[in-house]
Amino acid sequence: MATRSGKTFEETPVPANRESESEFEALVQQLSGWSDHDLTDLVTKRVVPGHWKGTPCFALMEAIRYTIYAKCDQSCTTLFPVVFETLNWKPKSSLCTFLSRLRRMVQKAKSHNIHLLLSEFPGSPHSAHIHPEVGPLCQKSGITKDHLMSPKPSDSGVISVTNAMIIELFKYRERSGTTWETVANKWWPNLFDCHRPLGTIYNSWCQVLKKHRQLRKEERTDFEAKTYTIPPPKPARCTAQADGVQCDGKEDHQDDILDDCSEVDLDCFPDRVSDHTIDSIVNCMQLLANFYEDSGEDHECTKRELAECKKREKMLQSAYDDLIAANDDLKQCLSILKRKNIVRRLHRREEELEEKNETIQNGFEFSLIY
């Protein structure tokens, strides 16, 4: 029987004893068509065997997962993206969904039929191999993968980099999985004649992409055509010149600079604080003082209002208690007026009237006899 990877094997029945994991993994590896040596080289050395056809099955993915678990110190979430890149293949879903789907299929194969693992795993060729070029604008300007990674020749001219080319480089970095450290150490020196730290380059390129997404379609053309603005360098921490002494903030000469600056006559420094600035500071301090006074007055008013609220709260609580008591009395009065009580009282009244009538009738008859 032929596998998705191109190799053939003799069909082996599923063992009756499903508790033997080692036997099951051996069958999975046999279904994948890959030897133990092939799987180890793929995971550890990133080497693809010659019989690889580019379309994996569930059995191959499970065999790779078991090899990572058995022979590598790193986890599957770390090594599977490297395996995908080596195989020039990627799943259609995320890595978490990929592992969950693989786990479910393995459980289904254990309970039903192990040959379900010969099904093709949904996926496609890796996008980095489909589009190896950086981008059309970069290609037109001579910015290729080799240009970015190779040392810049001394006689090479200056390339005019636009915002559209920065966007192409940003997307190419994501497709190729290039780190920002490589961008700062190799790409940037081949594009510009100045040095910028990694964080500055990252923030600048992200800002270009973010602004491009926020613009309307008719505004994006002008933005893409503009020349990319190189972020300015960070200013030195301290720069002061007096009598030939310069403090540039370098850490390796910090102690000597402090000693030299301590001997400088401070009168030689120009007065850089104007009278207007001093007046502004005084006004600000006065405003702060007034603010704190007003805050104190507001605090006293708040205390008085709080005491008044507590007093009203006590009054409302007393009125609420009186209302509850009146409600209880009303319920008691209403219970007396229930239909059963009224009927019972009427019946008792009728009985009393009948007794009185009988008494009167007996007295009348007795008077007639005598």
C-alpha positions, 0 to 999 in steps of 0.5 A: 500500500502506498503512503502520501509520502511516496513509500510503499509498505505492507498493510499491518493490522492494528494490534488487539492490545491497544495499551501498548503505546510503543507498538502503536507508535511503531505502526504509525511510523510504518504508515508514515513511510519514514524511517527513524533515521529520517525523522531524527534528521528532520527534527535535529538537522533539518534534513528532508529525505529524498522520498519526500513528495511535499504532502504530509499525512496524519501518520507522518505528523504523529511520527514527527510529534513522537520523535520530538517528544522522545529525542528533543529537549524542546517542546512541540510548539517550538520545533513544529514551526521549524519542521514546517519551514523545512518541509516547505509546508504549513497547516491551514490553521494555527499551531494550537488547532493543528495539534488538537486536530492531530490528537483527535485523529490519533484517538479516532484511529486508535478506537476505529481504524489506524489507517485513518492516519493515511488521510492527507493533512490539510495544508499548503506550501509555505508562503515564504517559498511561494514568494521568495522575492522581497517585493516588486518595488524593492526588486526594481530598485535592486533590493533582493534577498542577497542584497540584504544579507550580503555585506554592502560593497564600498563603491555601491550607490545610495538607494532611495528607499520609499515608504512603500519599500519599507512596507514590502520589507516589513511584510517580507520579514514576516514571511521569511521569519527573519528576526529583528536582530538580523534586520538591524545588523544586516538589512539596515547597513545595506540600505542606509549609511547610518546606524540606528539601534534595533528598538528605533528601527522596529518602532519606525517601521511599525509606525510606517505600516500603522500610518499606511493602514490608517490612511484612505485608499486615495491618500495611500498613493502619495504616502507610499511615494514619499521617501522614508524618513530615517529616525533621528539619533538619540541625543547625548545625555549631557553636552557642555563646553567650557574652557575646552572641557566637553562632557559628552555623557560617555560611561567609560570617561564619566569619572574624569569628566566629573572631575574636570567639570568640577574645576570649571568656573561656573561664572563663565557659563552664560545665563540661560534662564531669562527673566520671563522664565523666572516670572513664569515659574513664580506664577506657576507656584502661586497658582499651585498655592491657590489651588491647595487653598481652594482644595482646603476650602473644598475639603471643609465644604465636603465635610459639612455636606457629608455630615448633612448627608449622614443626618438625612440618612438617619431621618430616612432610616427612621421614616423607613422603620415607621413605614415598615411598622405601619405596613405590618399593622395594615397587613394585620387589619387586612387579614381580619377582612378576609372572606373567610372571617367575614362569612364566619362572623355573619354565620355567628351573627345569624346563630345569635339572632336565631337563639334570641328569636327562640327565646322570645318565642318561648316567652310569648307562648309561656305567657299565653298559657298562663 
